[in-house]
Amino acid sequence: MHGPASPGWLLVALCAATGAYCLLRMRSRVEEQRRTARGEALMGFGMAVMAVPAAVATPPRGFWFAYALLFGGAALRALWAARRSAHHLHHLVGAGAMAYMAAAMAASPGHHGHGGVPPLTGALVLYFAAYVLWSGMRLVPVAAVATGGGARTVGWGDRPELARVCRLSMAIAMLAMLFAL
């Protein structure tokens, strides 16, 4: 992505850590949780690769075309999965945003757009800003309930508040990447 190297590396670390935790969530006993974690791991690691500062590595245009195809396919898969659960609509928007950013990078690698904010970028920024606020507010009750003293031991892959933190982290990173586009 465009922009200074230090924030880029922080984004890489945040997204890679999120992807790694999603891999842990794939060990859940709940099938839907595992399926969701797979998609979120792909998104986390994909965002980590995309966030590598352009000053360090500038992939060829073909890389960005392949990335756009990969995340376009992930968006289609999320659209298909949305028949079962509305939660997958968020995955659809996220994968679509990744495909859009990859297509933008393929169209003009290494250049900022100086003609204002394109309408799709603005819409994605608004969506992810609203998602960050909404999911951040939802963390408070989950954290209070999760520590409410039950005798049941919950594994790392089945902690709902940590899954929400992952999604929140990826939404914040998506905002930063959209601003750097």
MIDOSE-1310 file (N, C-alpha, C; in nm, 2 decimals, decimal comma, always signed):
residues 181
mhgp	+0,08/-0,12/+0,00/+0,00/+0,00/+0,00/+0,09/+0,12/+0,00; +0,03/+0,23/-0,04/+0,10/+0,36/-0,04/+0,11/+0,41/+0,10; +0,20/+0,51/+0,12/+0,21/+0,57/+0,25/+0,34/+0,53/+0,32; +0,36/+0,59/+0,44/+0,49/+0,57/+0,52/+0,50/+0,42/+0,55
aspg	+0,63/+0,38/+0,57/+0,66/+0,24/+0,60/+0,62/+0,20/+0,74; +0,64/+0,28/+0,84/+0,61/+0,24/+0,98/+0,46/+0,20/+1,00; +0,36/+0,28/+0,96/+0,22/+0,24/+0,97/+0,19/+0,11/+0,89; +0,26/+0,10/+0,77/+0,24/-0,01/+0,69/+0,28/-0,14/+0,76
wllv	+0,40/-0,14/+0,83/+0,44/-0,26/+0,90/+0,35/-0,29/+1,02; +0,30/-0,18/+1,08/+0,20/-0,21/+1,19/+0,08/-0,27/+1,14; +0,03/-0,23/+1,02/-0,08/-0,30/+0,96/-0,05/-0,44/+0,93; +0,07/-0,47/+0,87/+0,11/-0,60/+0,84/+0,10/-0,69/+0,97
alca	+0,16/-0,64/+1,08/+0,16/-0,71/+1,20/+0,02/-0,74/+1,26; -0,06/-0,64/+1,25/-0,20/-0,65/+1,30/-0,28/-0,75/+1,22; -0,27/-0,74/+1,09/-0,34/-0,83/+1,00/-0,29/-0,98/+1,01; -0,16/-0,99/+1,02/-0,10/-1,13/+1,03/-0,14/-1,19/+1,17
atga	-0,14/-1,11/+1,27/-0,18/-1,16/+1,40/-0,33/-1,20/+1,40; -0,41/-1,12/+1,34/-0,55/-1,15/+1,33/-0,57/-1,28/+1,25; -0,50/-1,30/+1,13/-0,50/-1,42/+1,06/-0,46/-1,54/+1,13; -0,35/-1,52/+1,21/-0,31/-1,63/+1,30/-0,41/-1,68/+1,40
ycll	-0,47/-1,58/+1,46/-0,58/-1,62/+1,56/-0,69/-1,69/+1,49; -0,73/-1,64/+1,37/-0,83/-1,71/+1,30/-0,80/-1,85/+1,27; -0,67/-1,88/+1,24/-0,63/-2,02/+1,23/-0,65/-2,10/+1,36; -0,63/-2,04/+1,47/-0,66/-2,10/+1,60/-0,81/-2,13/+1,61
rmrs	-0,89/-2,03/+1,56/-1,04/-2,05/+1,57/-1,09/-2,17/+1,48; -1,01/-2,20/+1,38/-1,05/-2,31/+1,30/-1,05/-2,45/+1,37; -1,00/-2,45/+1,49/-1,00/-2,57/+1,58/-1,13/-2,58/+1,66; -1,22/-2,49/+1,64/-1,34/-2,49/+1,72/-1,42/-2,62/+1,69
rvee	-1,51/-2,66/+1,78/-1,59/-2,78/+1,76/-1,72/-2,74/+1,68; -1,74/-2,62/+1,66/-1,86/-2,57/+1,59/-1,83/-2,55/+1,44; -1,90/-2,62/+1,35/-1,86/-2,62/+1,21/-1,88/-2,48/+1,15; -1,98/-2,41/+1,18/-2,00/-2,27/+1,13/-1,88/-2,18/+1,18
qrrt	-1,84/-2,20/+1,30/-1,73/-2,12/+1,35/-1,60/-2,15/+1,27; -1,58/-2,28/+1,24/-1,46/-2,31/+1,16/-1,47/-2,25/+1,02; -1,58/-2,26/+0,96/-1,60/-2,21/+0,82/-1,58/-2,06/+0,82; -1,63/-1,99/+0,92/-1,62/-1,85/+0,92/-1,47/-1,81/+0,95
arge	-1,40/-1,89/+1,04/-1,26/-1,86/+1,07/-1,17/-1,88/+0,95; -1,21/-1,97/+0,86/-1,13/-1,99/+0,74/-1,13/-1,87/+0,65; -1,25/-1,82/+0,63/-1,26/-1,70/+0,55/-1,19/-1,58/+0,61; -1,20/-1,56/+0,74/-1,14/-1,45/+0,81/-0,99/-1,47/+0,81
almg	-0,94/-1,59/+0,82/-0,79/-1,61/+0,81/-0,74/-1,57/+0,67; -0,81/-1,61/+0,57/-0,77/-1,56/+0,43/-0,77/-1,41/+0,43; -0,87/-1,35/+0,48/-0,88/-1,20/+0,48/-0,77/-1,14/+0,56; -0,74/-1,19/+0,68/-0,63/-1,14/+0,76/-0,49/-1,15/+0,69
fgma	-0,46/-1,27/+0,64/-0,33/-1,28/+0,58/-0,33/-1,21/+0,44; -0,44/-1,21/+0,37/-0,44/-1,13/+0,25/-0,42/-0,98/+0,27; -0,48/-0,93/+0,38/-0,46/-0,79/+0,41/-0,32/-0,76/+0,46; -0,26/-0,86/+0,53/-0,12/-0,84/+0,57/-0,03/-0,83/+0,45
vmav	-0,05/-0,91/+0,35/+0,03/-0,91/+0,22/+0,01/-0,78/+0,15; -0,12/-0,73/+0,15/-0,15/-0,61/+0,08/-0,09/-0,49/+0,15; -0,08/-0,49/+0,28/-0,03/-0,38/+0,36/+0,12/-0,36/+0,36; +0,19/-0,45/+0,30/+0,34/-0,44/+0,29/+0,37/-0,30/+0,22
paav	+0,45/-0,22/+0,28/+0,47/-0,09/+0,23/+0,53/-0,09/+0,08; +0,48/-0,01/+0,00/+0,52/-0,01/-0,14/+0,67/+0,03/-0,16; +0,73/+0,10/-0,06/+0,87/+0,13/-0,06/+0,96/+0,00/-0,04; +0,90/-0,10/+0,02/+0,97/-0,22/+0,04/+0,96/-0,32/-0,07
atpp	+0,84/-0,34/-0,12/+0,81/-0,43/-0,23/+0,70/-0,38/-0,31; +0,72/-0,37/-0,44/+0,62/-0,33/-0,53/+0,59/-0,45/-0,63; +0,49/-0,53/-0,60/+0,46/-0,64/-0,68/+0,42/-0,60/-0,83; +0,44/-0,69/-0,92/+0,40/-0,66/-1,06/+0,25/-0,65/-1,07
rgfw	+0,21/-0,59/-1,18/+0,06/-0,57/-1,20/-0,01/-0,71/-1,20; +0,05/-0,81/-1,26/-0,01/-0,94/-1,26/-0,05/-0,99/-1,12; +0,04/-0,96/-1,02/+0,01/-1,00/-0,88/-0,13/-0,94/-0,84; -0,15/-0,81/-0,87/-0,27/-0,74/-0,83/-0,39/-0,80/-0,90
faya	-0,37/-0,83/-1,03/-0,48/-0,90/-1,10/-0,52/-1,03/-1,04; -0,42/-1,11/-1,00/-0,44/-1,24/-0,94/-0,51/-1,22/-0,80; -0,47/-1,12/-0,73/-0,53/-1,08/-0,60/-0,68/-1,04/-0,62; -0,70/-0,96/-0,72/-0,84/-0,92/-0,75/-0,93/-1,04/-0,78
llfg	-0,87/-1,14/-0,86/-0,95/-1,26/-0,89/-0,97/-1,35/-0,76; -0,87/-1,36/-0,68/-0,88/-1,44/-0,56/-0,99/-1,38/-0,47; -0,98/-1,25/-0,44/-1,08/-1,20/-0,35/-1,22/-1,18/-0,42; -1,22/-1,17/-0,55/-1,35/-1,17/-0,62/-1,42/-1,30/-0,60
gaal	-1,34/-1,41/-0,61/-1,39/-1,54/-0,59/-1,44/-1,56/-0,44; -1,36/-1,50/-0,35/-1,40/-1,51/-0,21/-1,53/-1,43/-0,19; -1,55/-1,32/-0,26/-1,67/-1,24/-0,25/-1,79/-1,33/-0,30; -1,77/-1,40/-0,41/-1,88/-1,48/-0,47/-1,91/-1,59/-0,37
ralw	-1,81/-1,65/-0,31/-1,83/-1,76/-0,21/-1,91/-1,70/-0,09; -1,88/-1,58/-0,04/-1,95/-1,51/+0,07/-2,09/-1,48/+0,03; -2,11/-1,44/-0,10/-2,25/-1,42/-0,15/-2,33/-1,55/-0,14; -2,27/-1,66/-0,18/-2,34/-1,79/-0,18/-2,37/-1,83/-0,03
aarr	-2,27/-1,80/+0,06/-2,29/-1,84/+0,20/-2,39/-1,75/+0,27; -2,42/-1,63/+0,22/-2,51/-1,54/+0,28/-2,65/-1,59/+0,27; -2,68/-1,69/+0,20/-2,81/-1,76/+0,20/-2,84/-1,82/+0,33; -2,74/-1,87/+0,40/-2,75/-1,93/+0,53/-2,75/-1,83/+0,65
sahh	-2,66/-1,73/+0,64/-2,64/-1,64/+0,75/-2,61/-1,50/+0,70; -2,68/-1,40/+0,75/-2,65/-1,26/+0,71/-2,51/-1,22/+0,75; -2,45/-1,29/+0,84/-2,31/-1,25/+0,88/-2,22/-1,25/+0,76; -2,25/-1,34/+0,67/-2,16/-1,35/+0,55/-2,17/-1,23/+0,46
lhhl	-2,27/-1,14/+0,48/-2,28/-1,02/+0,40/-2,16/-0,93/+0,43; -2,11/-0,93/+0,56/-2,00/-0,85/+0,59/-1,87/-0,91/+0,52; -1,86/-1,04/+0,52/-1,75/-1,11/+0,44/-1,76/-1,07/+0,30; -1,88/-1,06/+0,24/-1,89/-1,02/+0,10/-1,84/-0,88/+0,08
vgag	-1,87/-0,79/+0,17/-1,82/-0,65/+0,16/-1,67/-0,64/+0,18; -1,62/-0,72/+0,27/-1,47/-0,72/+0,29/-1,40/-0,78/+0,18; -1,44/-0,89/+0,12/-1,38/-0,95/+0,01/-1,39/-0,86/-0,11; -1,51/-0,80/-0,13/-1,53/-0,71/-0,24/-1,43/-0,59/-0,23
amay	-1,41/-0,54/-0,11/-1,32/-0,43/-0,09/-1,18/-0,46/-0,12; -1,14/-0,59/-0,08/-1,01/-0,63/-0,12/-0,99/-0,64/-0,27; -1,09/-0,70/-0,34/-1,08/-0,71/-0,48/-1,08/-0,57/-0,55; -1,15/-0,48/-0,49/-1,15/-0,34/-0,54/-1,02/-0,27/-0,53
maaa	-0,96/-0,29/-0,41/-0,83/-0,23/-0,38/-0,72/-0,29/-0,47; -0,73/-0,43/-0,49/-0,63/-0,49/-0,58/-0,65/-0,45/-0,72; -0,77/-0,43/-0,76/-0,79/-0,38/-0,90/-0,74/-0,24/-0,91; -0,76/-0,16/-0,81/-0,71/-0,02/-0,82/-0,55/-0,02/-0,82
maas	-0,49/-0,11/-0,75/-0,34/-0,12/-0,75/-0,30/-0,17/-0,88; -0,37/-0,26/-0,95/-0,33/-0,31/-1,08/-0,35/-0,20/-1,18; -0,45/-0,11/-1,17/-0,47/-0,01/-1,26/-0,36/+0,10/-1,25; -0,32/+0,13/-1,13/-0,22/+0,24/-1,12/-0,12/+0,20/-1,00
pghh	-0,03/+0,10/-1,02/+0,06/+0,07/-0,91/+0,15/+0,18/-0,88; +0,17/+0,21/-0,75/+0,27/+0,31/-0,71/+0,22/+0,46/-0,73; +0,09/+0,48/-0,76/+0,04/+0,62/-0,77/-0,08/+0,64/-0,69; -0,09/+0,76/-0,63/-0,21/+0,80/-0,56/-0,30/+0,86/-0,66
ghgg	-0,43/+0,84/-0,63/-0,53/+0,91/-0,71/-0,55/+1,06/-0,65; -0,54/+1,16/-0,74/-0,54/+1,29/-0,69/-0,67/+1,36/-0,74; -0,77/+1,28/-0,79/-0,89/+1,34/-0,83/-1,00/+1,34/-0,73; -0,97/+1,33/-0,61/-1,08/+1,32/-0,50/-1,10/+1,17/-0,47
vppl	-1,20/+1,15/-0,38/-1,23/+1,02/-0,34/-1,33/+0,96/-0,43; -1,30/+0,84/-0,49/-1,40/+0,78/-0,58/-1,53/+0,74/-0,49; -1,64/+0,74/-0,55/-1,76/+0,71/-0,47/-1,76/+0,57/-0,41; -1,71/+0,47/-0,47/-1,70/+0,34/-0,41/-1,61/+0,34/-0,29
tgal	-1,49/+0,41/-0,30/-1,40/+0,42/-0,19/-1,47/+0,48/-0,07; -1,54/+0,59/-0,10/-1,62/+0,66/+0,01/-1,72/+0,58/+0,07; -1,80/+0,50/-0,01/-1,90/+0,41/+0,05/-1,84/+0,30/+0,13; -1,72/+0,25/+0,09/-1,65/+0,15/+0,17/-1,60/+0,21/+0,30
vlyf	-1,55/+0,33/+0,30/-1,50/+0,39/+0,42/-1,62/+0,41/+0,52; -1,73/+0,46/+0,47/-1,85/+0,48/+0,55/-1,89/+0,34/+0,61; -1,90/+0,24/+0,53/-1,94/+0,11/+0,58/-1,85/+0,06/+0,69; -1,71/+0,06/+0,67/-1,62/+0,01/+0,76/-1,61/+0,10/+0,89
aayv	-1,63/+0,23/+0,87/-1,63/+0,32/+0,99/-1,76/+0,28/+1,08; -1,87/+0,26/+1,01/-1,99/+0,23/+1,09/-1,97/+0,09/+1,15; -1,91/+0,00/+1,08/-1,89/-0,14/+1,14/-1,79/-0,13/+1,26; -1,69/-0,05/+1,25/-1,60/-0,04/+1,36/-1,67/+0,01/+1,49
lwsg	-1,75/+0,12/+1,47/-1,83/+0,17/+1,58/-1,93/+0,07/+1,64; -2,00/+0,00/+1,55/-2,10/-0,10/+1,59/-2,04/-0,21/+1,66; -1,93/-0,27/+1,60/-1,87/-0,39/+1,66/-1,79/-0,35/+1,79; -1,74/-0,23/+1,80/-1,68/-0,18/+1,92/-1,78/-0,17/+2,04
mrlv	-1,90/-0,12/+2,00/-2,00/-0,11/+2,11/-2,05/-0,25/+2,15; -2,05/-0,35/+2,06/-2,09/-0,48/+2,10/-1,99/-0,56/+2,18; -1,87/-0,51/+2,19/-1,76/-0,58/+2,27/-1,79/-0,56/+2,42; -1,84/-0,45/+2,46/-1,86/-0,42/+2,60/-1,95/-0,52/+2,67
pvaa	-2,07/-0,55/+2,62/-2,15/-0,65/+2,68/-2,09/-0,79/+2,68; -2,03/-0,83/+2,57/-1,97/-0,96/+2,56/-1,86/-0,98/+2,66; -1,78/-0,88/+2,67/-1,67/-0,89/+2,77/-1,72/-0,90/+2,91; -1,83/-0,83/+2,94/-1,88/-0,83/+3,08/-1,95/-0,97/+3,10
vatg	-2,02/-1,02/+3,00/-2,08/-1,15/+3,02/-1,98/-1,27/+3,02; -1,88/-1,26/+2,94/-1,78/-1,36/+2,93/-1,70/-1,38/+3,06; -1,68/-1,28/+3,13/-1,61/-1,29/+3,26/-1,70/-1,30/+3,38; -1,83/-1,33/+3,35/-1,93/-1,34/+3,45/-1,93/-1,46/+3,54
ggar	-1,82/-1,54/+3,54/-1,80/-1,64/+3,64/-1,88/-1,77/+3,61; -1,87/-1,82/+3,49/-1,93/-1,96/+3,46/-1,82/-2,06/+3,49; -1,86/-2,18/+3,52/-1,76/-2,29/+3,55/-1,71/-2,35/+3,42; -1,77/-2,32/+3,31/-1,74/-2,38/+3,18/-1,61/-2,32/+3,13
tvgw	-1,52/-2,41/+3,09/-1,39/-2,36/+3,03/-1,41/-2,35/+2,88; -1,38/-2,23/+2,82/-1,39/-2,21/+2,68/-1,26/-2,20/+2,62; -1,24/-2,28/+2,51/-1,11/-2,28/+2,44/-1,09/-2,15/+2,36; -0,97/-2,12/+2,32/-0,93/-2,00/+2,25/-1,01/-1,98/+2,12
gdrp	-1,04/-2,10/+2,06/-1,11/-2,09/+1,93/-1,26/-2,06/+1,95; -1,32/-2,07/+2,07/-1,46/-2,05/+2,09/-1,49/-1,93/+2,17; -1,41/-1,83/+2,18/-1,43/-1,71/+2,26/-1,50/-1,61/+2,17; -1,62/-1,58/+2,19/-1,69/-1,48/+2,10/-1,63/-1,34/+2,10
elar	-1,59/-1,30/+2,22/-1,53/-1,16/+2,23/-1,40/-1,15/+2,15; -1,32/-1,26/+2,14/-1,20/-1,26/+2,06/-1,23/-1,26/+1,91; -1,33/-1,33/+1,87/-1,37/-1,33/+1,73/-1,41/-1,20/+1,69; -1,49/-1,13/+1,78/-1,53/-0,99/+1,75/-1,41/-0,90/+1,74
vcrl	-1,32/-0,92/+1,83/-1,20/-0,83/+1,83/-1,12/-0,85/+1,70; -1,12/-0,97/+1,65/-1,05/-1,00/+1,52/-1,12/-0,92/+1,41; -1,26/-0,93/+1,40/-1,33/-0,86/+1,30/-1,31/-0,71/+1,31; -1,31/-0,66/+1,44/-1,29/-0,52/+1,46/-1,15/-0,48/+1,41
smai	-1,05/-0,56/+1,44/-0,91/-0,53/+1,40/-0,90/-0,52/+1,25; -0,97/-0,62/+1,18/-0,96/-0,62/+1,03/-1,04/-0,50/+0,98; -1,15/-0,46/+1,04/-1,22/-0,34/+0,99/-1,14/-0,22/+1,00; -1,07/-0,20/+1,12/-0,98/-0,09/+1,14/-0,87/-0,09/+1,03
amla	-0,81/-0,20/+1,01/-0,71/-0,21/+0,91/-0,76/-0,18/+0,77; -0,88/-0,23/+0,74/-0,94/-0,20/+0,61/-0,96/-0,05/+0,59; -1,00/+0,02/+0,70/-1,01/+0,17/+0,69/-0,88/+0,23/+0,66; -0,78/+0,19/+0,73/-0,64/+0,25/+0,70/-0,60/+0,22/+0,56
mlfa	-0,63/+0,10/+0,51/-0,59/+0,07/+0,37/-0,67/+0,14/+0,27; -0,79/+0,17/+0,30/-0,87/+0,24/+0,20/-0,83/+0,39/+0,20; -0,79/+0,44/+0,32/-0,74/+0,58/+0,32/-0,60/+0,59/+0,25; -0,52/+0,48/+0,25/-0,39/+0,49/+0,18/-0,40/+0,46/+0,03
l	-0,52/+0,41/-0,01/-0,54/+0,38/-0,15/-0,51/+0,49/-0,25
